[in-house]
Amino acid sequence: MRIYKVVLVVIVFYFASIESLAQVQLSLWGGVNNSSFGGNPPEDAGYGDIRGLAAGANLDFHPSTDFVISLEPSFEQRGSTIDIHLEEGLEDTTLKFKVKQNYFGLGLMFKVNAGNFFVGSGLSAQLLSSAKLEYESQEKDIKDKFINYDALAFFNIGYKIPIGGPSLFVELRYIQGLINIRSDENESDTEIYLSNFKSTGLRLSTGILIPL
């Protein structure tokens, strides 16, 4: 839980300094996550990508013209496919599972503007809302197989298109989980869950940036 204490302290400092910041902007965005599990897969198995939706907002504060501190609440669909390869005599069989997770997040990001381009990085604390396992068109609730939170680091690059006062923007973000999200309570469960799960992936999003 240390990461959450650090994020909380930074957010408190962040709000305490709002009055000294010169410009405030609000952005609304939506996009697509292309994510999978990183870490060590189960024996004779591999991870694959899954696509999900993402949406959120950013409240941007400008201590200077080119530097931005941003607070980002979000909703994100992530997960992974898990392909388990079985050898039965001369035949090889692959069992295809799909793990679908929904998260609510709160991120803190630092960005640098360079003309219409921007680059940034930050951290996001995530709360697990639901987790489903899909196999052969059937779904099972597996939220108890994962811990209730996640912590992500991310790096992003984007481009803004001014349209008068507001600006449209497009952003590409790399996401990397910092902790193992598998629940330790499932040590004796089936082998598919006896693995280290860490979120990883890319997010492509677009939105509008509005000066306040």
C-alpha positions in Angstrom: 0.0 0.0 0.0 3.0 2.3 0.0 2.3 3.5 -3.5 -1.1 4.7 -2.4 0.3 6.7 0.4 2.8 8.4 -2.0 0.0 9.2 -4.4 -2.2 10.6 -1.6 0.6 12.9 -0.4 1.3 14.1 -3.9 -2.4 14.8 -4.5 -2.7 16.8 -1.3 0.3 18.9 -2.3 -1.2 19.2 -5.8 -4.5 20.7 -4.5 -2.7 22.9 -2.0 -0.8 24.6 -4.8 -3.8 25.1 -7.1 -4.3 28.8 -6.3 -0.7 29.6 -7.4 -1.2 28.0 -10.8 -1.9 30.3 -13.7 -4.1 28.3 -16.1 -6.7 25.5 -15.7 -8.0 23.2 -18.5 -10.4 20.4 -18.6 -10.2 17.5 -21.1 -12.7 14.8 -21.8 -11.5 11.7 -23.7 -12.3 8.2 -24.8 -10.2 5.4 -26.3 -9.3 1.8 -26.7 -7.0 -0.3 -24.5 -4.9 -3.1 -26.0 -3.7 -4.9 -22.9 -2.5 -8.3 -21.7 -0.9 -9.8 -18.6 2.9 -9.6 -18.2 4.9 -11.6 -15.8 5.3 -15.4 -15.7 2.5 -17.3 -17.5 1.3 -20.8 -16.3 3.3 -23.8 -17.5 2.6 -24.5 -21.2 0.6 -21.3 -21.6 1.0 -17.9 -23.0 -0.7 -14.5 -22.7 -2.3 -12.6 -25.6 -3.8 -9.2 -26.1 -7.4 -8.1 -25.4 -9.1 -4.9 -26.4 -11.4 -2.8 -24.2 -12.8 0.6 -23.9 -11.4 3.5 -21.8 -12.9 6.9 -20.9 -12.1 9.7 -18.5 -11.3 13.3 -17.8 -8.2 15.4 -17.0 -8.0 18.5 -14.9 -4.8 20.3 -16.1 -2.9 22.9 -14.1 -0.1 25.0 -15.7 2.6 26.2 -13.3 4.3 27.5 -16.5 3.5 27.8 -20.2 5.0 24.4 -21.2 4.7 22.4 -17.9 1.4 20.7 -16.9 0.3 18.8 -13.8 -2.8 16.7 -14.5 -5.3 14.8 -12.3 -7.0 12.0 -14.2 -10.1 10.0 -13.1 -10.8 7.2 -15.5 -12.7 4.0 -16.3 -10.8 1.2 -18.1 -11.5 -2.2 -19.5 -8.4 -4.4 -19.4 -7.4 -8.1 -19.2 -5.7 -10.7 -21.2 -6.2 -14.0 -23.1 -4.6 -17.1 -21.7 -3.8 -19.9 -24.1 -3.0 -23.2 -22.5 -1.4 -25.8 -24.8 -2.1 -29.5 -24.1 -0.5 -32.5 -25.8 -2.7 -35.6 -26.0 -0.9 -38.3 -27.8 -0.2 -37.1 -31.4 -2.7 -34.2 -31.1 -2.1 -30.8 -29.7 -5.0 -28.9 -28.1 -5.1 -25.2 -27.2 -7.6 -24.0 -24.5 -8.4 -20.4 -25.0 -9.5 -18.4 -22.0 -10.2 -14.6 -21.9 -10.0 -12.6 -18.7 -12.0 -9.3 -18.8 -11.5 -6.7 -16.0 -13.0 -3.4 -15.3 -11.1 -0.7 -13.3 -11.8 2.7 -11.9 -8.6 4.8 -11.6 -7.2 8.0 -10.4 -4.0 9.1 -12.0 -1.4 11.9 -11.5 0.5 12.9 -14.6 3.2 15.4 -15.5 3.3 16.7 -19.1 5.6 18.9 -21.1 4.3 20.8 -24.1 6.4 21.4 -27.2 4.3 23.3 -29.6 1.3 21.2 -30.5 3.1 18.0 -29.3 3.2 16.9 -25.7 4.9 14.1 -23.7 4.2 12.9 -20.2 4.4 10.2 -17.6 2.7 9.4 -14.3 1.1 6.9 -11.9 -2.4 5.7 -11.5 -4.1 4.0 -8.5 -6.7 1.6 -9.8 -9.7 -0.1 -8.1 -11.0 -3.4 -9.5 -14.7 -3.3 -10.2 -15.2 -6.7 -11.8 -13.4 -9.6 -13.4 -14.8 -12.3 -15.6 -13.4 -15.4 -17.2 -14.8 -16.3 -20.6 -14.4 -19.8 -22.1 -16.4 -21.3 -24.9 -18.9 -18.4 -24.8 -19.6 -18.9 -21.1 -18.6 -16.4 -18.4 -17.7 -16.9 -14.7 -17.1 -14.3 -12.0 -13.4 -14.5 -10.9 -13.0 -11.2 -9.1 -11.8 -13.2 -6.0 -8.8 -14.5 -8.0 -7.4 -10.9 -8.0 -6.5 -8.3 -5.4 -8.9 -5.4 -5.3 -6.4 -2.8 -6.6 -3.6 -2.2 -9.1 -0.9 0.4 -9.5 0.2 1.5 -13.0 3.1 3.6 -14.4 2.5 5.1 -17.8 4.3 7.1 -20.5 2.4 9.0 -23.2 2.9 11.2 -26.3 0.2 13.2 -28.0 -0.7 15.9 -30.5 -3.1 18.8 -30.1 -5.2 20.4 -32.9 -6.5 23.9 -32.0 -10.1 24.7 -33.0 -10.5 28.2 -31.7 -10.5 28.2 -27.9 -10.6 24.4 -27.3 -8.3 21.9 -28.9 -8.8 18.4 -30.1 -6.1 15.9 -29.2 -4.9 12.3 -29.9 -2.7 10.4 -27.4 -0.8 7.1 -27.4 0.0 5.7 -24.0 2.2 2.8 -22.8 0.9 1.2 -19.6 2.9 -1.0 -17.2 1.6 -2.6 -14.0 3.8 -2.3 -10.9 2.4 -5.1 -8.8 1.3 -8.7 -9.0 -2.5 -8.5 -9.1 -3.2 -12.3 -8.5 -4.7 -13.0 -5.1 -2.5 -15.0 -2.8 -5.6 -16.7 -1.4 -5.7 -18.9 -4.5 -2.5 -20.8 -4.0 -4.3 -24.2 -4.1 -6.6 -23.3 -7.0 -6.4 -24.5 -10.6 -3.1 -23.9 -12.4 -4.4 -21.1 -14.6 -4.4 -18.8 -11.5 -1.0 -20.0 -10.2 0.9 -17.3 -12.0 2.2 -13.7 -11.7 -0.2 -11.3 -13.4 0.9 -7.8 -14.2 -1.1 -5.4 -16.4 0.7 -4.2 -19.6 -0.4 -2.6 -22.8 -1.1 0.4 -25.0 -4.0 2.9 -25.0 -5.0 5.1 -28.0 -7.4 7.9 -27.1 -8.8 11.1 -28.5 -10.7 13.9 -26.8 -11.2 17.6 -26.4 -9.3 20.1 -24.3 -11.3 23.1 -22.9 -9.8 26.1 -21.2 -11.6 27.1 -18.0 
